[in-house]
Amino acid sequence: MSKKLLKKLKKMLMKEEFKENVFIVTRKQRFNVRNAIKLVKKFYIVARNA
């Protein structure tokens, strides 16, 4: 899912008119993805210990 998204964003980045908008979106997306990964890791550790 994330790889497909990255490919889409890269394609859009190549189009000059979308550059600024995509940059904002990618920054937000990276932040969201990082948070999601952190949450998943936390839940995984809790589930393993339970």
N, CA, C and O of each residue as an XYZ file, in Angstrom:
200
protein
N       0.825     -1.199      0.000
C       0.000      0.000      0.000
C       0.867      1.260      0.000
O       0.656      2.169     -0.802
N       1.848      1.302      0.911
C       2.708      2.474      1.009
C       3.613      2.602     -0.214
O       3.920      3.714     -0.643
N       4.040      1.477     -0.775
C       4.898      1.529     -1.968
C       4.133      2.103     -3.149
O       4.661      2.920     -3.902
N       2.877      1.669     -3.309
C       2.046      2.196     -4.392
C       1.870      3.693     -4.232
O       1.937      4.446     -5.204
N       1.642      4.122     -2.983
C       1.449      5.537     -2.695
C       2.710      6.320     -3.054
O       2.629      7.384     -3.667
N       3.869      5.797     -2.674
C       5.128      6.472     -2.966
C       5.338      6.603     -4.472
O       5.787      7.645     -4.949
N       5.012      5.543     -5.227
C       5.153      5.597     -6.683
C       4.271      6.691     -7.261
O       4.695      7.455     -8.128
N       3.025      6.758     -6.766
C       2.087      7.784     -7.231
C       2.639      9.172     -6.952
O       2.606     10.051     -7.813
N       3.149      9.359     -5.738
C       3.661     10.665     -5.342
C       4.884     11.044     -6.173
O       5.044     12.205     -6.549
N       5.743     10.075     -6.461
C       6.922     10.353     -7.283
C       6.511     10.797     -8.678
O       7.079     11.739     -9.231
N       5.508     10.105     -9.251
C       5.014     10.484    -10.576
C       4.487     11.908    -10.560
O       4.748     12.690    -11.475
N       3.735     12.241     -9.499
C       3.165     13.578     -9.382
C       4.262     14.622     -9.195
O       4.166     15.733     -9.716
N       5.305     14.258     -8.448
C       6.409     15.188     -8.214
C       7.085     15.582     -9.521
O       7.607     16.690     -9.641
N       7.080     14.686    -10.497
C       7.711     14.973    -11.780
C       6.943     16.048    -12.547
O       7.512     16.744    -13.388
N       5.647     16.181    -12.253
C       4.864     17.231    -12.892
C       5.037     18.514    -12.089
O       4.667     18.579    -10.917
N       5.602     19.532    -12.729
C       5.958     20.769    -12.035
C       4.777     21.390    -11.296
O       4.935     21.887    -10.180
N       3.593     21.364    -11.911
C       2.444     22.079    -11.348
C       2.011     21.503     -9.997
O       1.409     22.209     -9.188
N       2.319     20.211     -9.747
C       1.877     19.562     -8.511
C       2.933     19.606     -7.410
O       2.658     19.223     -6.273
N       4.131     20.067     -7.737
C       5.266     19.926     -6.811
C       4.961     20.415     -5.396
O       5.159     19.679     -4.430
N       4.477     21.659     -5.269
C       4.266     22.209     -3.926
C       3.217     21.421     -3.160
O       3.440     21.054     -2.007
N       2.070     21.154     -3.789
C       0.989     20.427     -3.123
C       1.450     19.047     -2.686
O       1.172     18.618     -1.566
N       2.156     18.350     -3.575
C       2.596     16.990     -3.278
C       3.605     17.001     -2.134
O       3.612     16.105     -1.289
N       4.466     18.035     -2.117
C       5.462     18.117     -1.047
C       4.770     18.200      0.308
O       5.170     17.529      1.259
N       3.728     19.030      0.390
C       2.971     19.158      1.637
C       2.334     17.817      1.987
O       2.396     17.379      3.136
N       1.722     17.164      0.997
C       1.048     15.884      1.211
C       2.052     14.827      1.666
O       1.772     14.068      2.594
N       3.225     14.770      1.018
C       4.211     13.749      1.364
C       4.704     13.958      2.790
O       4.916     12.993      3.525
N       4.887     15.218      3.180
C       5.349     15.474      4.544
C       4.312     14.993      5.549
O       4.658     14.357      6.545
N       3.038     15.295      5.293
C       1.966     14.832      6.180
C       1.905     13.311      6.173
O       1.757     12.681      7.220
N       2.021     12.725      4.976
C       1.917     11.276      4.825
C       3.037     10.586      5.599
O       2.796      9.603      6.300
N       4.246     11.092      5.474
C       5.376     10.488      6.182
C       5.124     10.511      7.679
O       5.360      9.525      8.378
N       4.640     11.650      8.163
C       4.342     11.799      9.585
C       3.307     10.757     10.014
O       3.475     10.084     11.031
N       2.236     10.634      9.226
C       1.171      9.683      9.552
C       1.688      8.248      9.501
O       1.357      7.435     10.364
N       2.493      7.941      8.497
C       3.022      6.582      8.348
C       3.917      6.239      9.537
O       3.848      5.135     10.078
N       4.751      7.187      9.934
C       5.643      6.940     11.075
C       4.839      6.668     12.338
O       5.137      5.739     13.088
N       3.817      7.487     12.565
C       2.976      7.290     13.752
C       2.306      5.928     13.708
O       2.241      5.230     14.720
N       1.810      5.549     12.544
C       1.131      4.258     12.389
C       2.097      3.120     12.706
O       1.731      2.168     13.397
N       3.326      3.214     12.206
C       4.325      2.164     12.444
C       4.633      2.072     13.937
O       4.741      0.976     14.487
N       4.774      3.238     14.595
C       5.045      3.239     16.037
C       3.922      2.540     16.786
O       4.170      1.721     17.670
N       2.676      2.872     16.423
C       1.520      2.262     17.089
C       1.512      0.759     16.877
O       1.277     -0.005     17.814
N       1.769      0.334     15.642
C       1.763     -1.101     15.330
C       2.829     -1.817     16.154
O       2.580     -2.894     16.695
N       4.010     -1.221     16.251
C       5.086     -1.837     17.033
C       4.681     -1.963     18.497
O       4.914     -2.993     19.129
N       4.066     -0.896     19.034
C       3.618     -0.943     20.431
C       2.635     -2.080     20.638
O       2.771     -2.870     21.572
N       1.638     -2.157     19.753
C       0.619     -3.198     19.887
C       1.241     -4.586     19.737
O       0.856     -5.526     20.433
N       2.207     -4.705     18.822
C       2.862     -5.998     18.599
C       3.589     -6.452     19.862
O       3.497     -7.611     20.265
N       4.313     -5.519     20.480
C       5.062     -5.851     21.698
C       4.096     -6.242     22.813
O       4.328     -7.219     23.524
N       3.016     -5.483     22.965
C       2.016     -5.776     24.005
C       1.400     -7.149     23.758
O       1.231     -7.931     24.694
N       1.065     -7.443     22.508
C       0.436     -8.721     22.165
C       1.396     -9.880     22.439
O       0.976    -10.938     22.909
N       2.684     -9.680     22.145
C       3.678    -10.736     22.365
C       3.848    -11.018     23.853
O       3.971    -12.170     24.269
N       3.852     -9.950     24.649
C       4.055    -10.106     26.094
C       2.827    -10.665     26.792
O       2.946    -11.279     27.852
N       1.652    -10.462     26.214
C       0.404    -10.892     26.864
C       0.294    -12.414     26.878
O      -0.688    -12.957     27.383
